[in-house]
Amino acid sequence: MEYLLRILLFFSVVASLSNAKLYAALKDVKVDGYLDSTLEVESFKNGELNHRAKIEAETKRKNGVKAEFAVRFESNQNESEFRESVINKKFDDGWRLEFGFTKKRFGLEYEYDKLKRSTIRRSPVYRRLEIFTYASRETMLRWYRKADFKKDRAGYELSLGNSAAQNTSLLASTKIPLSEVSTFSSWLQIQSDHIDDGQQIVWALMSAMEHKMDRHKVVNEVLIAVDPDQTELNKTLDLGDEAYFAAWKGEYNYVISKSPDGLWLYIMQTSFAAQDLDVGGYNSIQLLVGTSYYVEPLTLAINLDGVGSTSRIDPTNRNYSESNVRLEAVYEF
């Protein structure tokens, strides 16, 4: 009996020490995330409710190094998705080196996470970039410095990525403060795609201007890119060379009211995309209006998004099946 008590005492001590070490380790980890419920009514006819939860963890820096990871759960897919897993080293001069699985920061909507984006869903222009894999998640090596508006210092980034969708992608970007209220940003991406006959090199170029004035925020973005899918098809069928995709997106935000009780925001977004510059009339237009109300830790939002698109086969007939209305409630923690 005495021997058994000693064994139990030993394991009790080990368990206590393990809990103490675990508690000490967790003190150095910041955990946050959100719970999200969205009702989406496609074509203003059929409604679908979706629930998501995202958990993010970030360690404190030790010798300039920190780690981050994120996981997202979604009810419609009934599965979890690994979103982020990176190690980040910060140097004394402000430059940072990052390696791991993360998103390519191509364009403003991919520089901001969901909680900082004014609209519930990314715009049609960025959803098109996701199809082309210009905007995606992959294994990245990033060398960058954030812009510092107080010091009037520009930000730069150079990234090398790899994924199953293509061999490699090279991304360079800059963010330049022009004044206290205006910022210019530009991104250039070159990627090597897998195709049936080997590989093809494609590219995308985007620029953006942001103006923030009191209650107002105005953003304009322009894009031109090679369409990887149509370019591959053109070469396969001997229809010509590269197919080019071009787009413009504008967004206006207005703070209706701001107080300790909450923030009420009005949003208007519009975009035009020429799906193939060689096919006249083949395009899509979009107009979104919405509003959101934020009172910590809850955000309530509604977006009415009208999207009209023509097809390559019939560029004279515009279809509005992508139009929708979305209602969302987000709880941050």
C-alpha positions as CSV (number, residue, x, y, z in Angstrom):
1,M,0.0,0.0,0.0
2,E,2.8,2.4,0.9
3,Y,4.5,1.6,-2.5
4,L,1.2,2.4,-4.3
5,L,0.9,5.7,-2.5
6,R,4.4,6.7,-3.5
7,I,3.6,6.0,-7.1
8,L,0.4,8.0,-6.9
9,L,2.3,10.9,-5.2
10,F,5.0,10.7,-7.9
11,F,2.4,11.1,-10.8
12,S,0.6,13.8,-8.9
13,V,3.8,15.8,-8.7
14,V,4.6,15.2,-12.4
15,A,1.1,16.3,-13.3
16,S,1.4,19.5,-11.2
17,L,4.7,20.4,-12.8
18,S,3.3,19.7,-16.3
19,N,0.3,21.9,-15.7
20,A,2.6,24.6,-14.3
21,K,4.8,24.4,-17.4
22,L,1.8,24.4,-19.7
23,Y,0.4,27.5,-17.9
24,A,3.7,29.3,-18.2
25,A,3.9,28.4,-21.9
26,L,0.3,29.6,-22.5
27,K,1.1,33.0,-20.9
28,D,3.4,33.6,-23.9
29,V,0.6,32.8,-26.5
30,K,-2.1,35.2,-27.6
31,V,-5.2,33.4,-28.8
32,D,-8.1,35.2,-30.7
33,G,-10.6,34.5,-33.4
34,Y,-14.2,34.9,-34.3
35,L,-17.6,33.1,-34.7
36,D,-19.5,34.0,-37.8
37,S,-23.0,33.2,-39.0
38,T,-24.0,34.3,-42.5
39,L,-27.3,34.1,-44.4
40,E,-26.7,34.3,-48.2
41,V,-29.6,34.6,-50.6
42,E,-28.3,33.9,-54.1
43,S,-30.2,35.6,-57.0
44,F,-32.4,37.0,-54.2
45,K,-34.3,33.7,-54.3
46,N,-32.7,30.8,-52.4
47,G,-31.3,31.3,-48.9
48,E,-28.5,29.3,-47.2
49,L,-27.2,29.7,-43.7
50,N,-23.5,29.1,-43.0
51,H,-21.5,29.1,-39.8
52,R,-17.8,29.5,-39.4
53,A,-15.3,29.7,-36.6
54,K,-11.6,30.7,-36.8
55,I,-9.0,30.3,-34.1
56,E,-5.6,32.1,-34.3
57,A,-2.6,31.8,-32.0
58,E,0.5,34.0,-31.9
59,T,3.5,33.6,-29.6
60,K,5.4,36.5,-28.1
61,R,8.7,37.3,-29.8
62,K,11.8,35.7,-28.4
63,N,15.1,37.0,-29.9
64,G,12.9,38.7,-32.5
65,V,11.2,35.4,-33.5
66,K,7.5,34.5,-33.2
67,A,5.2,31.8,-34.6
68,E,1.6,32.1,-35.8
69,F,-1.0,29.6,-36.9
70,A,-4.8,29.6,-37.7
71,V,-7.5,27.1,-38.2
72,R,-11.0,27.6,-39.6
73,F,-14.1,25.5,-39.2
74,E,-17.1,25.7,-41.6
75,S,-20.5,24.1,-41.3
76,N,-21.2,23.9,-45.0
77,Q,-18.1,21.9,-45.7
78,N,-18.3,20.1,-42.3
79,E,-14.5,20.1,-42.0
80,S,-11.6,22.2,-40.7
81,E,-9.1,24.1,-42.8
82,F,-5.5,25.0,-42.0
83,R,-5.2,28.7,-42.8
84,E,-1.9,29.9,-41.4
85,S,1.3,28.4,-40.1
86,V,4.3,30.8,-40.2
87,I,7.5,31.7,-38.3
88,N,8.4,35.4,-38.4
89,K,11.8,37.0,-37.6
90,K,11.9,40.8,-36.9
91,F,15.2,42.6,-37.3
92,D,16.3,45.8,-35.6
93,D,15.9,47.9,-38.8
94,G,12.2,47.0,-39.1
95,W,12.7,44.4,-41.8
96,R,11.1,41.0,-41.3
97,L,11.6,37.5,-42.7
98,E,8.7,35.1,-42.7
99,F,8.4,31.5,-43.8
100,G,5.4,29.1,-43.8
101,F,2.0,28.4,-45.2
102,T,0.1,31.7,-45.6
103,K,-1.8,33.8,-48.1
104,K,-0.2,35.8,-51.0
105,R,-0.8,39.4,-50.2
106,F,-1.8,40.5,-53.7
107,G,-4.1,43.5,-53.6
108,L,-5.7,45.4,-50.7
109,E,-8.3,42.7,-50.0
110,Y,-5.7,40.1,-49.4
111,E,-3.6,42.4,-47.2
112,Y,-6.6,42.7,-44.8
113,D,-8.1,39.8,-42.9
114,K,-11.9,39.3,-42.7
115,L,-12.4,41.4,-39.6
116,K,-10.7,44.4,-41.2
117,R,-12.6,44.1,-44.5
118,S,-15.6,46.4,-44.9
119,T,-17.6,43.9,-47.0
120,I,-18.8,40.5,-45.9
121,R,-17.3,38.7,-48.9
122,R,-14.4,39.6,-51.2
123,S,-15.4,41.4,-54.4
124,P,-15.9,39.6,-57.8
125,V,-12.5,40.9,-59.0
126,Y,-10.7,39.2,-56.2
127,R,-12.8,36.0,-56.5
128,R,-11.6,35.9,-60.1
129,L,-8.0,36.3,-59.0
130,E,-8.6,33.2,-56.7
131,I,-9.6,31.2,-59.7
132,F,-6.4,32.2,-61.5
133,T,-4.4,31.4,-58.2
134,Y,-3.0,34.9,-58.2
135,A,-4.7,35.2,-54.8
136,S,-4.4,32.0,-52.8
137,R,-2.6,30.4,-49.9
138,E,0.7,28.6,-50.4
139,T,4.1,28.0,-48.9
140,M,5.7,31.4,-48.8
141,L,9.1,33.0,-48.1
142,R,8.6,36.7,-47.4
143,W,11.1,39.5,-46.9
144,Y,9.2,42.7,-46.1
145,R,9.0,46.0,-44.2
146,K,5.7,47.6,-43.2
147,A,5.0,51.2,-44.2
148,D,5.4,53.7,-41.3
149,F,3.1,56.6,-41.8
150,K,4.4,58.6,-38.8
151,K,8.0,58.4,-40.2
152,D,6.7,58.8,-43.8
153,R,8.5,55.5,-44.7
154,A,7.4,53.3,-47.5
155,G,6.8,49.6,-47.1
156,Y,8.2,46.9,-49.4
157,E,7.8,43.2,-49.9
158,L,9.4,40.4,-51.9
159,S,7.9,36.9,-51.7
160,L,8.6,33.5,-53.2
161,G,5.8,31.0,-53.1
162,N,5.1,27.4,-54.1
163,S,1.9,25.4,-54.3
164,A,0.3,22.4,-56.0
165,A,-1.5,24.7,-58.4
166,Q,1.7,26.1,-60.0
167,N,5.4,25.6,-59.6
168,T,6.4,29.0,-58.2
169,S,5.2,32.5,-57.8
170,L,7.3,35.7,-57.3
171,L,5.5,38.7,-55.8
172,A,6.9,42.2,-55.3
173,S,4.9,45.1,-53.8
174,T,5.3,48.5,-52.3
175,K,3.1,50.9,-50.2
176,I,4.0,54.5,-50.3
177,P,2.5,57.2,-48.0
178,L,1.8,60.2,-50.3
179,S,0.4,62.5,-47.6
180,E,-1.4,62.2,-44.2
181,V,-4.6,61.0,-46.0
182,S,-3.3,59.3,-49.2
183,T,-1.5,56.1,-49.9
184,F,-0.3,54.5,-53.2
185,S,0.2,50.7,-53.4
186,S,1.4,48.5,-56.2
187,W,1.9,44.7,-56.7
188,L,3.6,42.7,-59.5
189,Q,3.3,38.9,-59.6
190,I,4.9,36.5,-61.9
191,Q,4.0,32.8,-61.7
192,S,4.9,29.5,-63.4
193,D,1.8,27.3,-64.1
194,H,1.5,23.6,-64.7
195,I,-0.1,22.9,-68.1
196,D,-0.6,19.8,-70.2
197,D,2.4,20.6,-72.4
198,G,4.7,21.6,-69.6
199,Q,4.7,25.1,-68.1
200,Q,3.7,28.6,-68.9
201,I,4.7,31.9,-67.4
202,V,1.9,34.4,-66.6
203,W,1.8,37.7,-64.7
204,A,-0.5,40.2,-63.0
205,L,-0.1,43.9,-62.1
206,M,-2.3,45.8,-59.7
207,S,-2.2,49.4,-58.3
208,A,-4.4,51.1,-55.7
209,M,-5.0,54.6,-54.3
210,E,-6.5,55.0,-50.8
211,H,-7.8,58.3,-49.3
212,K,-8.9,58.6,-45.7
213,M,-10.5,61.9,-44.7
214,D,-12.3,62.2,-41.4
215,R,-15.4,60.1,-41.9
216,H,-14.7,59.2,-45.5
217,K,-12.6,56.6,-47.2
218,V,-12.2,56.2,-50.9
219,V,-10.3,53.3,-52.6
220,N,-9.6,52.8,-56.3
221,E,-7.9,49.7,-57.7
222,V,-6.9,48.8,-61.3
223,L,-5.7,45.5,-62.5
224,I,-4.4,43.8,-65.7
225,A,-3.4,40.2,-65.8
226,V,-2.8,37.2,-68.0
227,D,-5.7,34.7,-67.8
228,P,-3.9,31.4,-67.2
229,D,-6.8,29.1,-68.1
230,Q,-7.8,30.8,-71.4
231,T,-4.1,31.3,-72.3
232,E,-3.5,27.6,-72.0
233,L,-6.6,26.8,-74.1
234,N,-5.6,29.3,-76.7
235,K,-2.2,27.6,-77.1
236,T,-3.8,24.2,-77.1
237,L,-6.3,25.1,-79.9
238,D,-3.8,27.4,-81.7
239,L,-6.2,30.3,-81.2
240,G,-3.5,32.8,-80.5
241,D,-1.3,34.0,-77.6
242,E,-2.1,35.3,-74.1
243,A,-5.6,36.2,-73.0
244,Y,-5.7,39.3,-70.9
245,F,-8.1,40.1,-68.0
246,A,-8.5,43.8,-66.8
247,A,-10.6,45.3,-64.0
248,W,-11.3,48.4,-62.0
249,K,-12.8,48.5,-58.5
250,G,-13.9,51.5,-56.5
251,E,-15.1,51.6,-52.9
252,Y,-16.5,54.3,-50.7
253,N,-16.9,54.0,-46.9
254,Y,-18.7,56.6,-44.7
255,V,-18.8,56.5,-40.9
256,I,-22.4,57.4,-40.1
257,S,-21.7,57.6,-36.4
258,K,-18.9,56.8,-34.1
259,S,-19.1,56.7,-30.3
260,P,-18.1,54.6,-27.3
261,D,-21.4,52.7,-27.9
262,G,-20.5,51.6,-31.4
263,L,-19.5,52.3,-35.0
264,W,-22.0,52.5,-37.8
265,L,-20.6,52.3,-41.3
266,Y,-22.1,52.8,-44.8
267,I,-20.4,50.9,-47.7
268,M,-20.7,51.3,-51.5
269,Q,-18.6,49.2,-53.9
270,T,-18.6,49.0,-57.7
271,S,-16.4,47.2,-60.2
272,F,-16.0,46.5,-63.9
273,A,-14.1,43.5,-65.3
274,A,-13.2,42.9,-68.9
275,Q,-13.0,39.1,-68.9
276,D,-11.0,38.9,-72.2
277,L,-9.7,42.1,-73.9
278,D,-9.9,40.3,-77.3
279,V,-13.6,39.6,-76.9
280,G,-15.7,42.8,-77.0
281,G,-18.7,42.8,-74.7
282,Y,-17.4,39.9,-72.5
283,N,-17.4,41.5,-69.1
284,S,-19.1,41.8,-65.7
285,I,-20.3,44.8,-63.7
286,Q,-21.0,45.0,-60.0
287,L,-22.7,47.4,-57.6
288,L,-22.8,46.7,-53.8
289,V,-24.4,48.7,-51.1
290,G,-24.4,47.8,-47.5
291,T,-24.0,48.8,-43.9
292,S,-22.4,47.4,-40.8
293,Y,-22.7,48.2,-37.1
294,Y,-19.9,47.3,-34.7
295,V,-20.1,47.3,-30.9
296,E,-17.4,45.3,-29.2
297,P,-17.2,42.3,-29.6
298,L,-20.2,42.0,-32.1
299,T,-20.5,43.1,-35.7
300,L,-23.8,43.1,-37.6
301,A,-23.8,43.7,-41.4
302,I,-26.0,43.5,-44.5
303,N,-24.7,43.6,-48.1
304,L,-26.8,43.9,-51.3
305,D,-24.6,42.8,-54.2
306,G,-25.8,43.1,-57.8
307,V,-23.6,41.4,-60.3
308,G,-24.3,41.2,-64.1
309,S,-22.1,39.2,-66.4
310,T,-22.0,38.3,-70.1
311,S,-20.5,35.1,-71.5
312,R,-17.8,34.5,-74.1
313,I,-20.4,32.7,-76.2
314,D,-23.1,35.4,-75.9
315,P,-21.6,38.7,-75.0
316,T,-24.9,40.5,-75.7
317,N,-26.9,38.7,-73.0
318,R,-26.2,39.8,-69.4
319,N,-27.0,37.3,-66.6
320,Y,-27.6,38.4,-63.0
321,S,-27.5,34.9,-61.3
322,E,-24.4,35.9,-59.2
323,S,-26.4,38.7,-57.5
324,N,-27.1,38.2,-53.8
325,V,-28.0,39.6,-50.4
326,R,-26.0,38.7,-47.3
327,L,-26.7,39.2,-43.6
328,E,-23.9,38.4,-41.1
329,A,-23.3,38.4,-37.4
330,V,-19.7,38.1,-36.2
331,Y,-18.5,37.7,-32.6
332,E,-14.8,38.4,-32.0
333,F,-12.8,37.0,-29.1
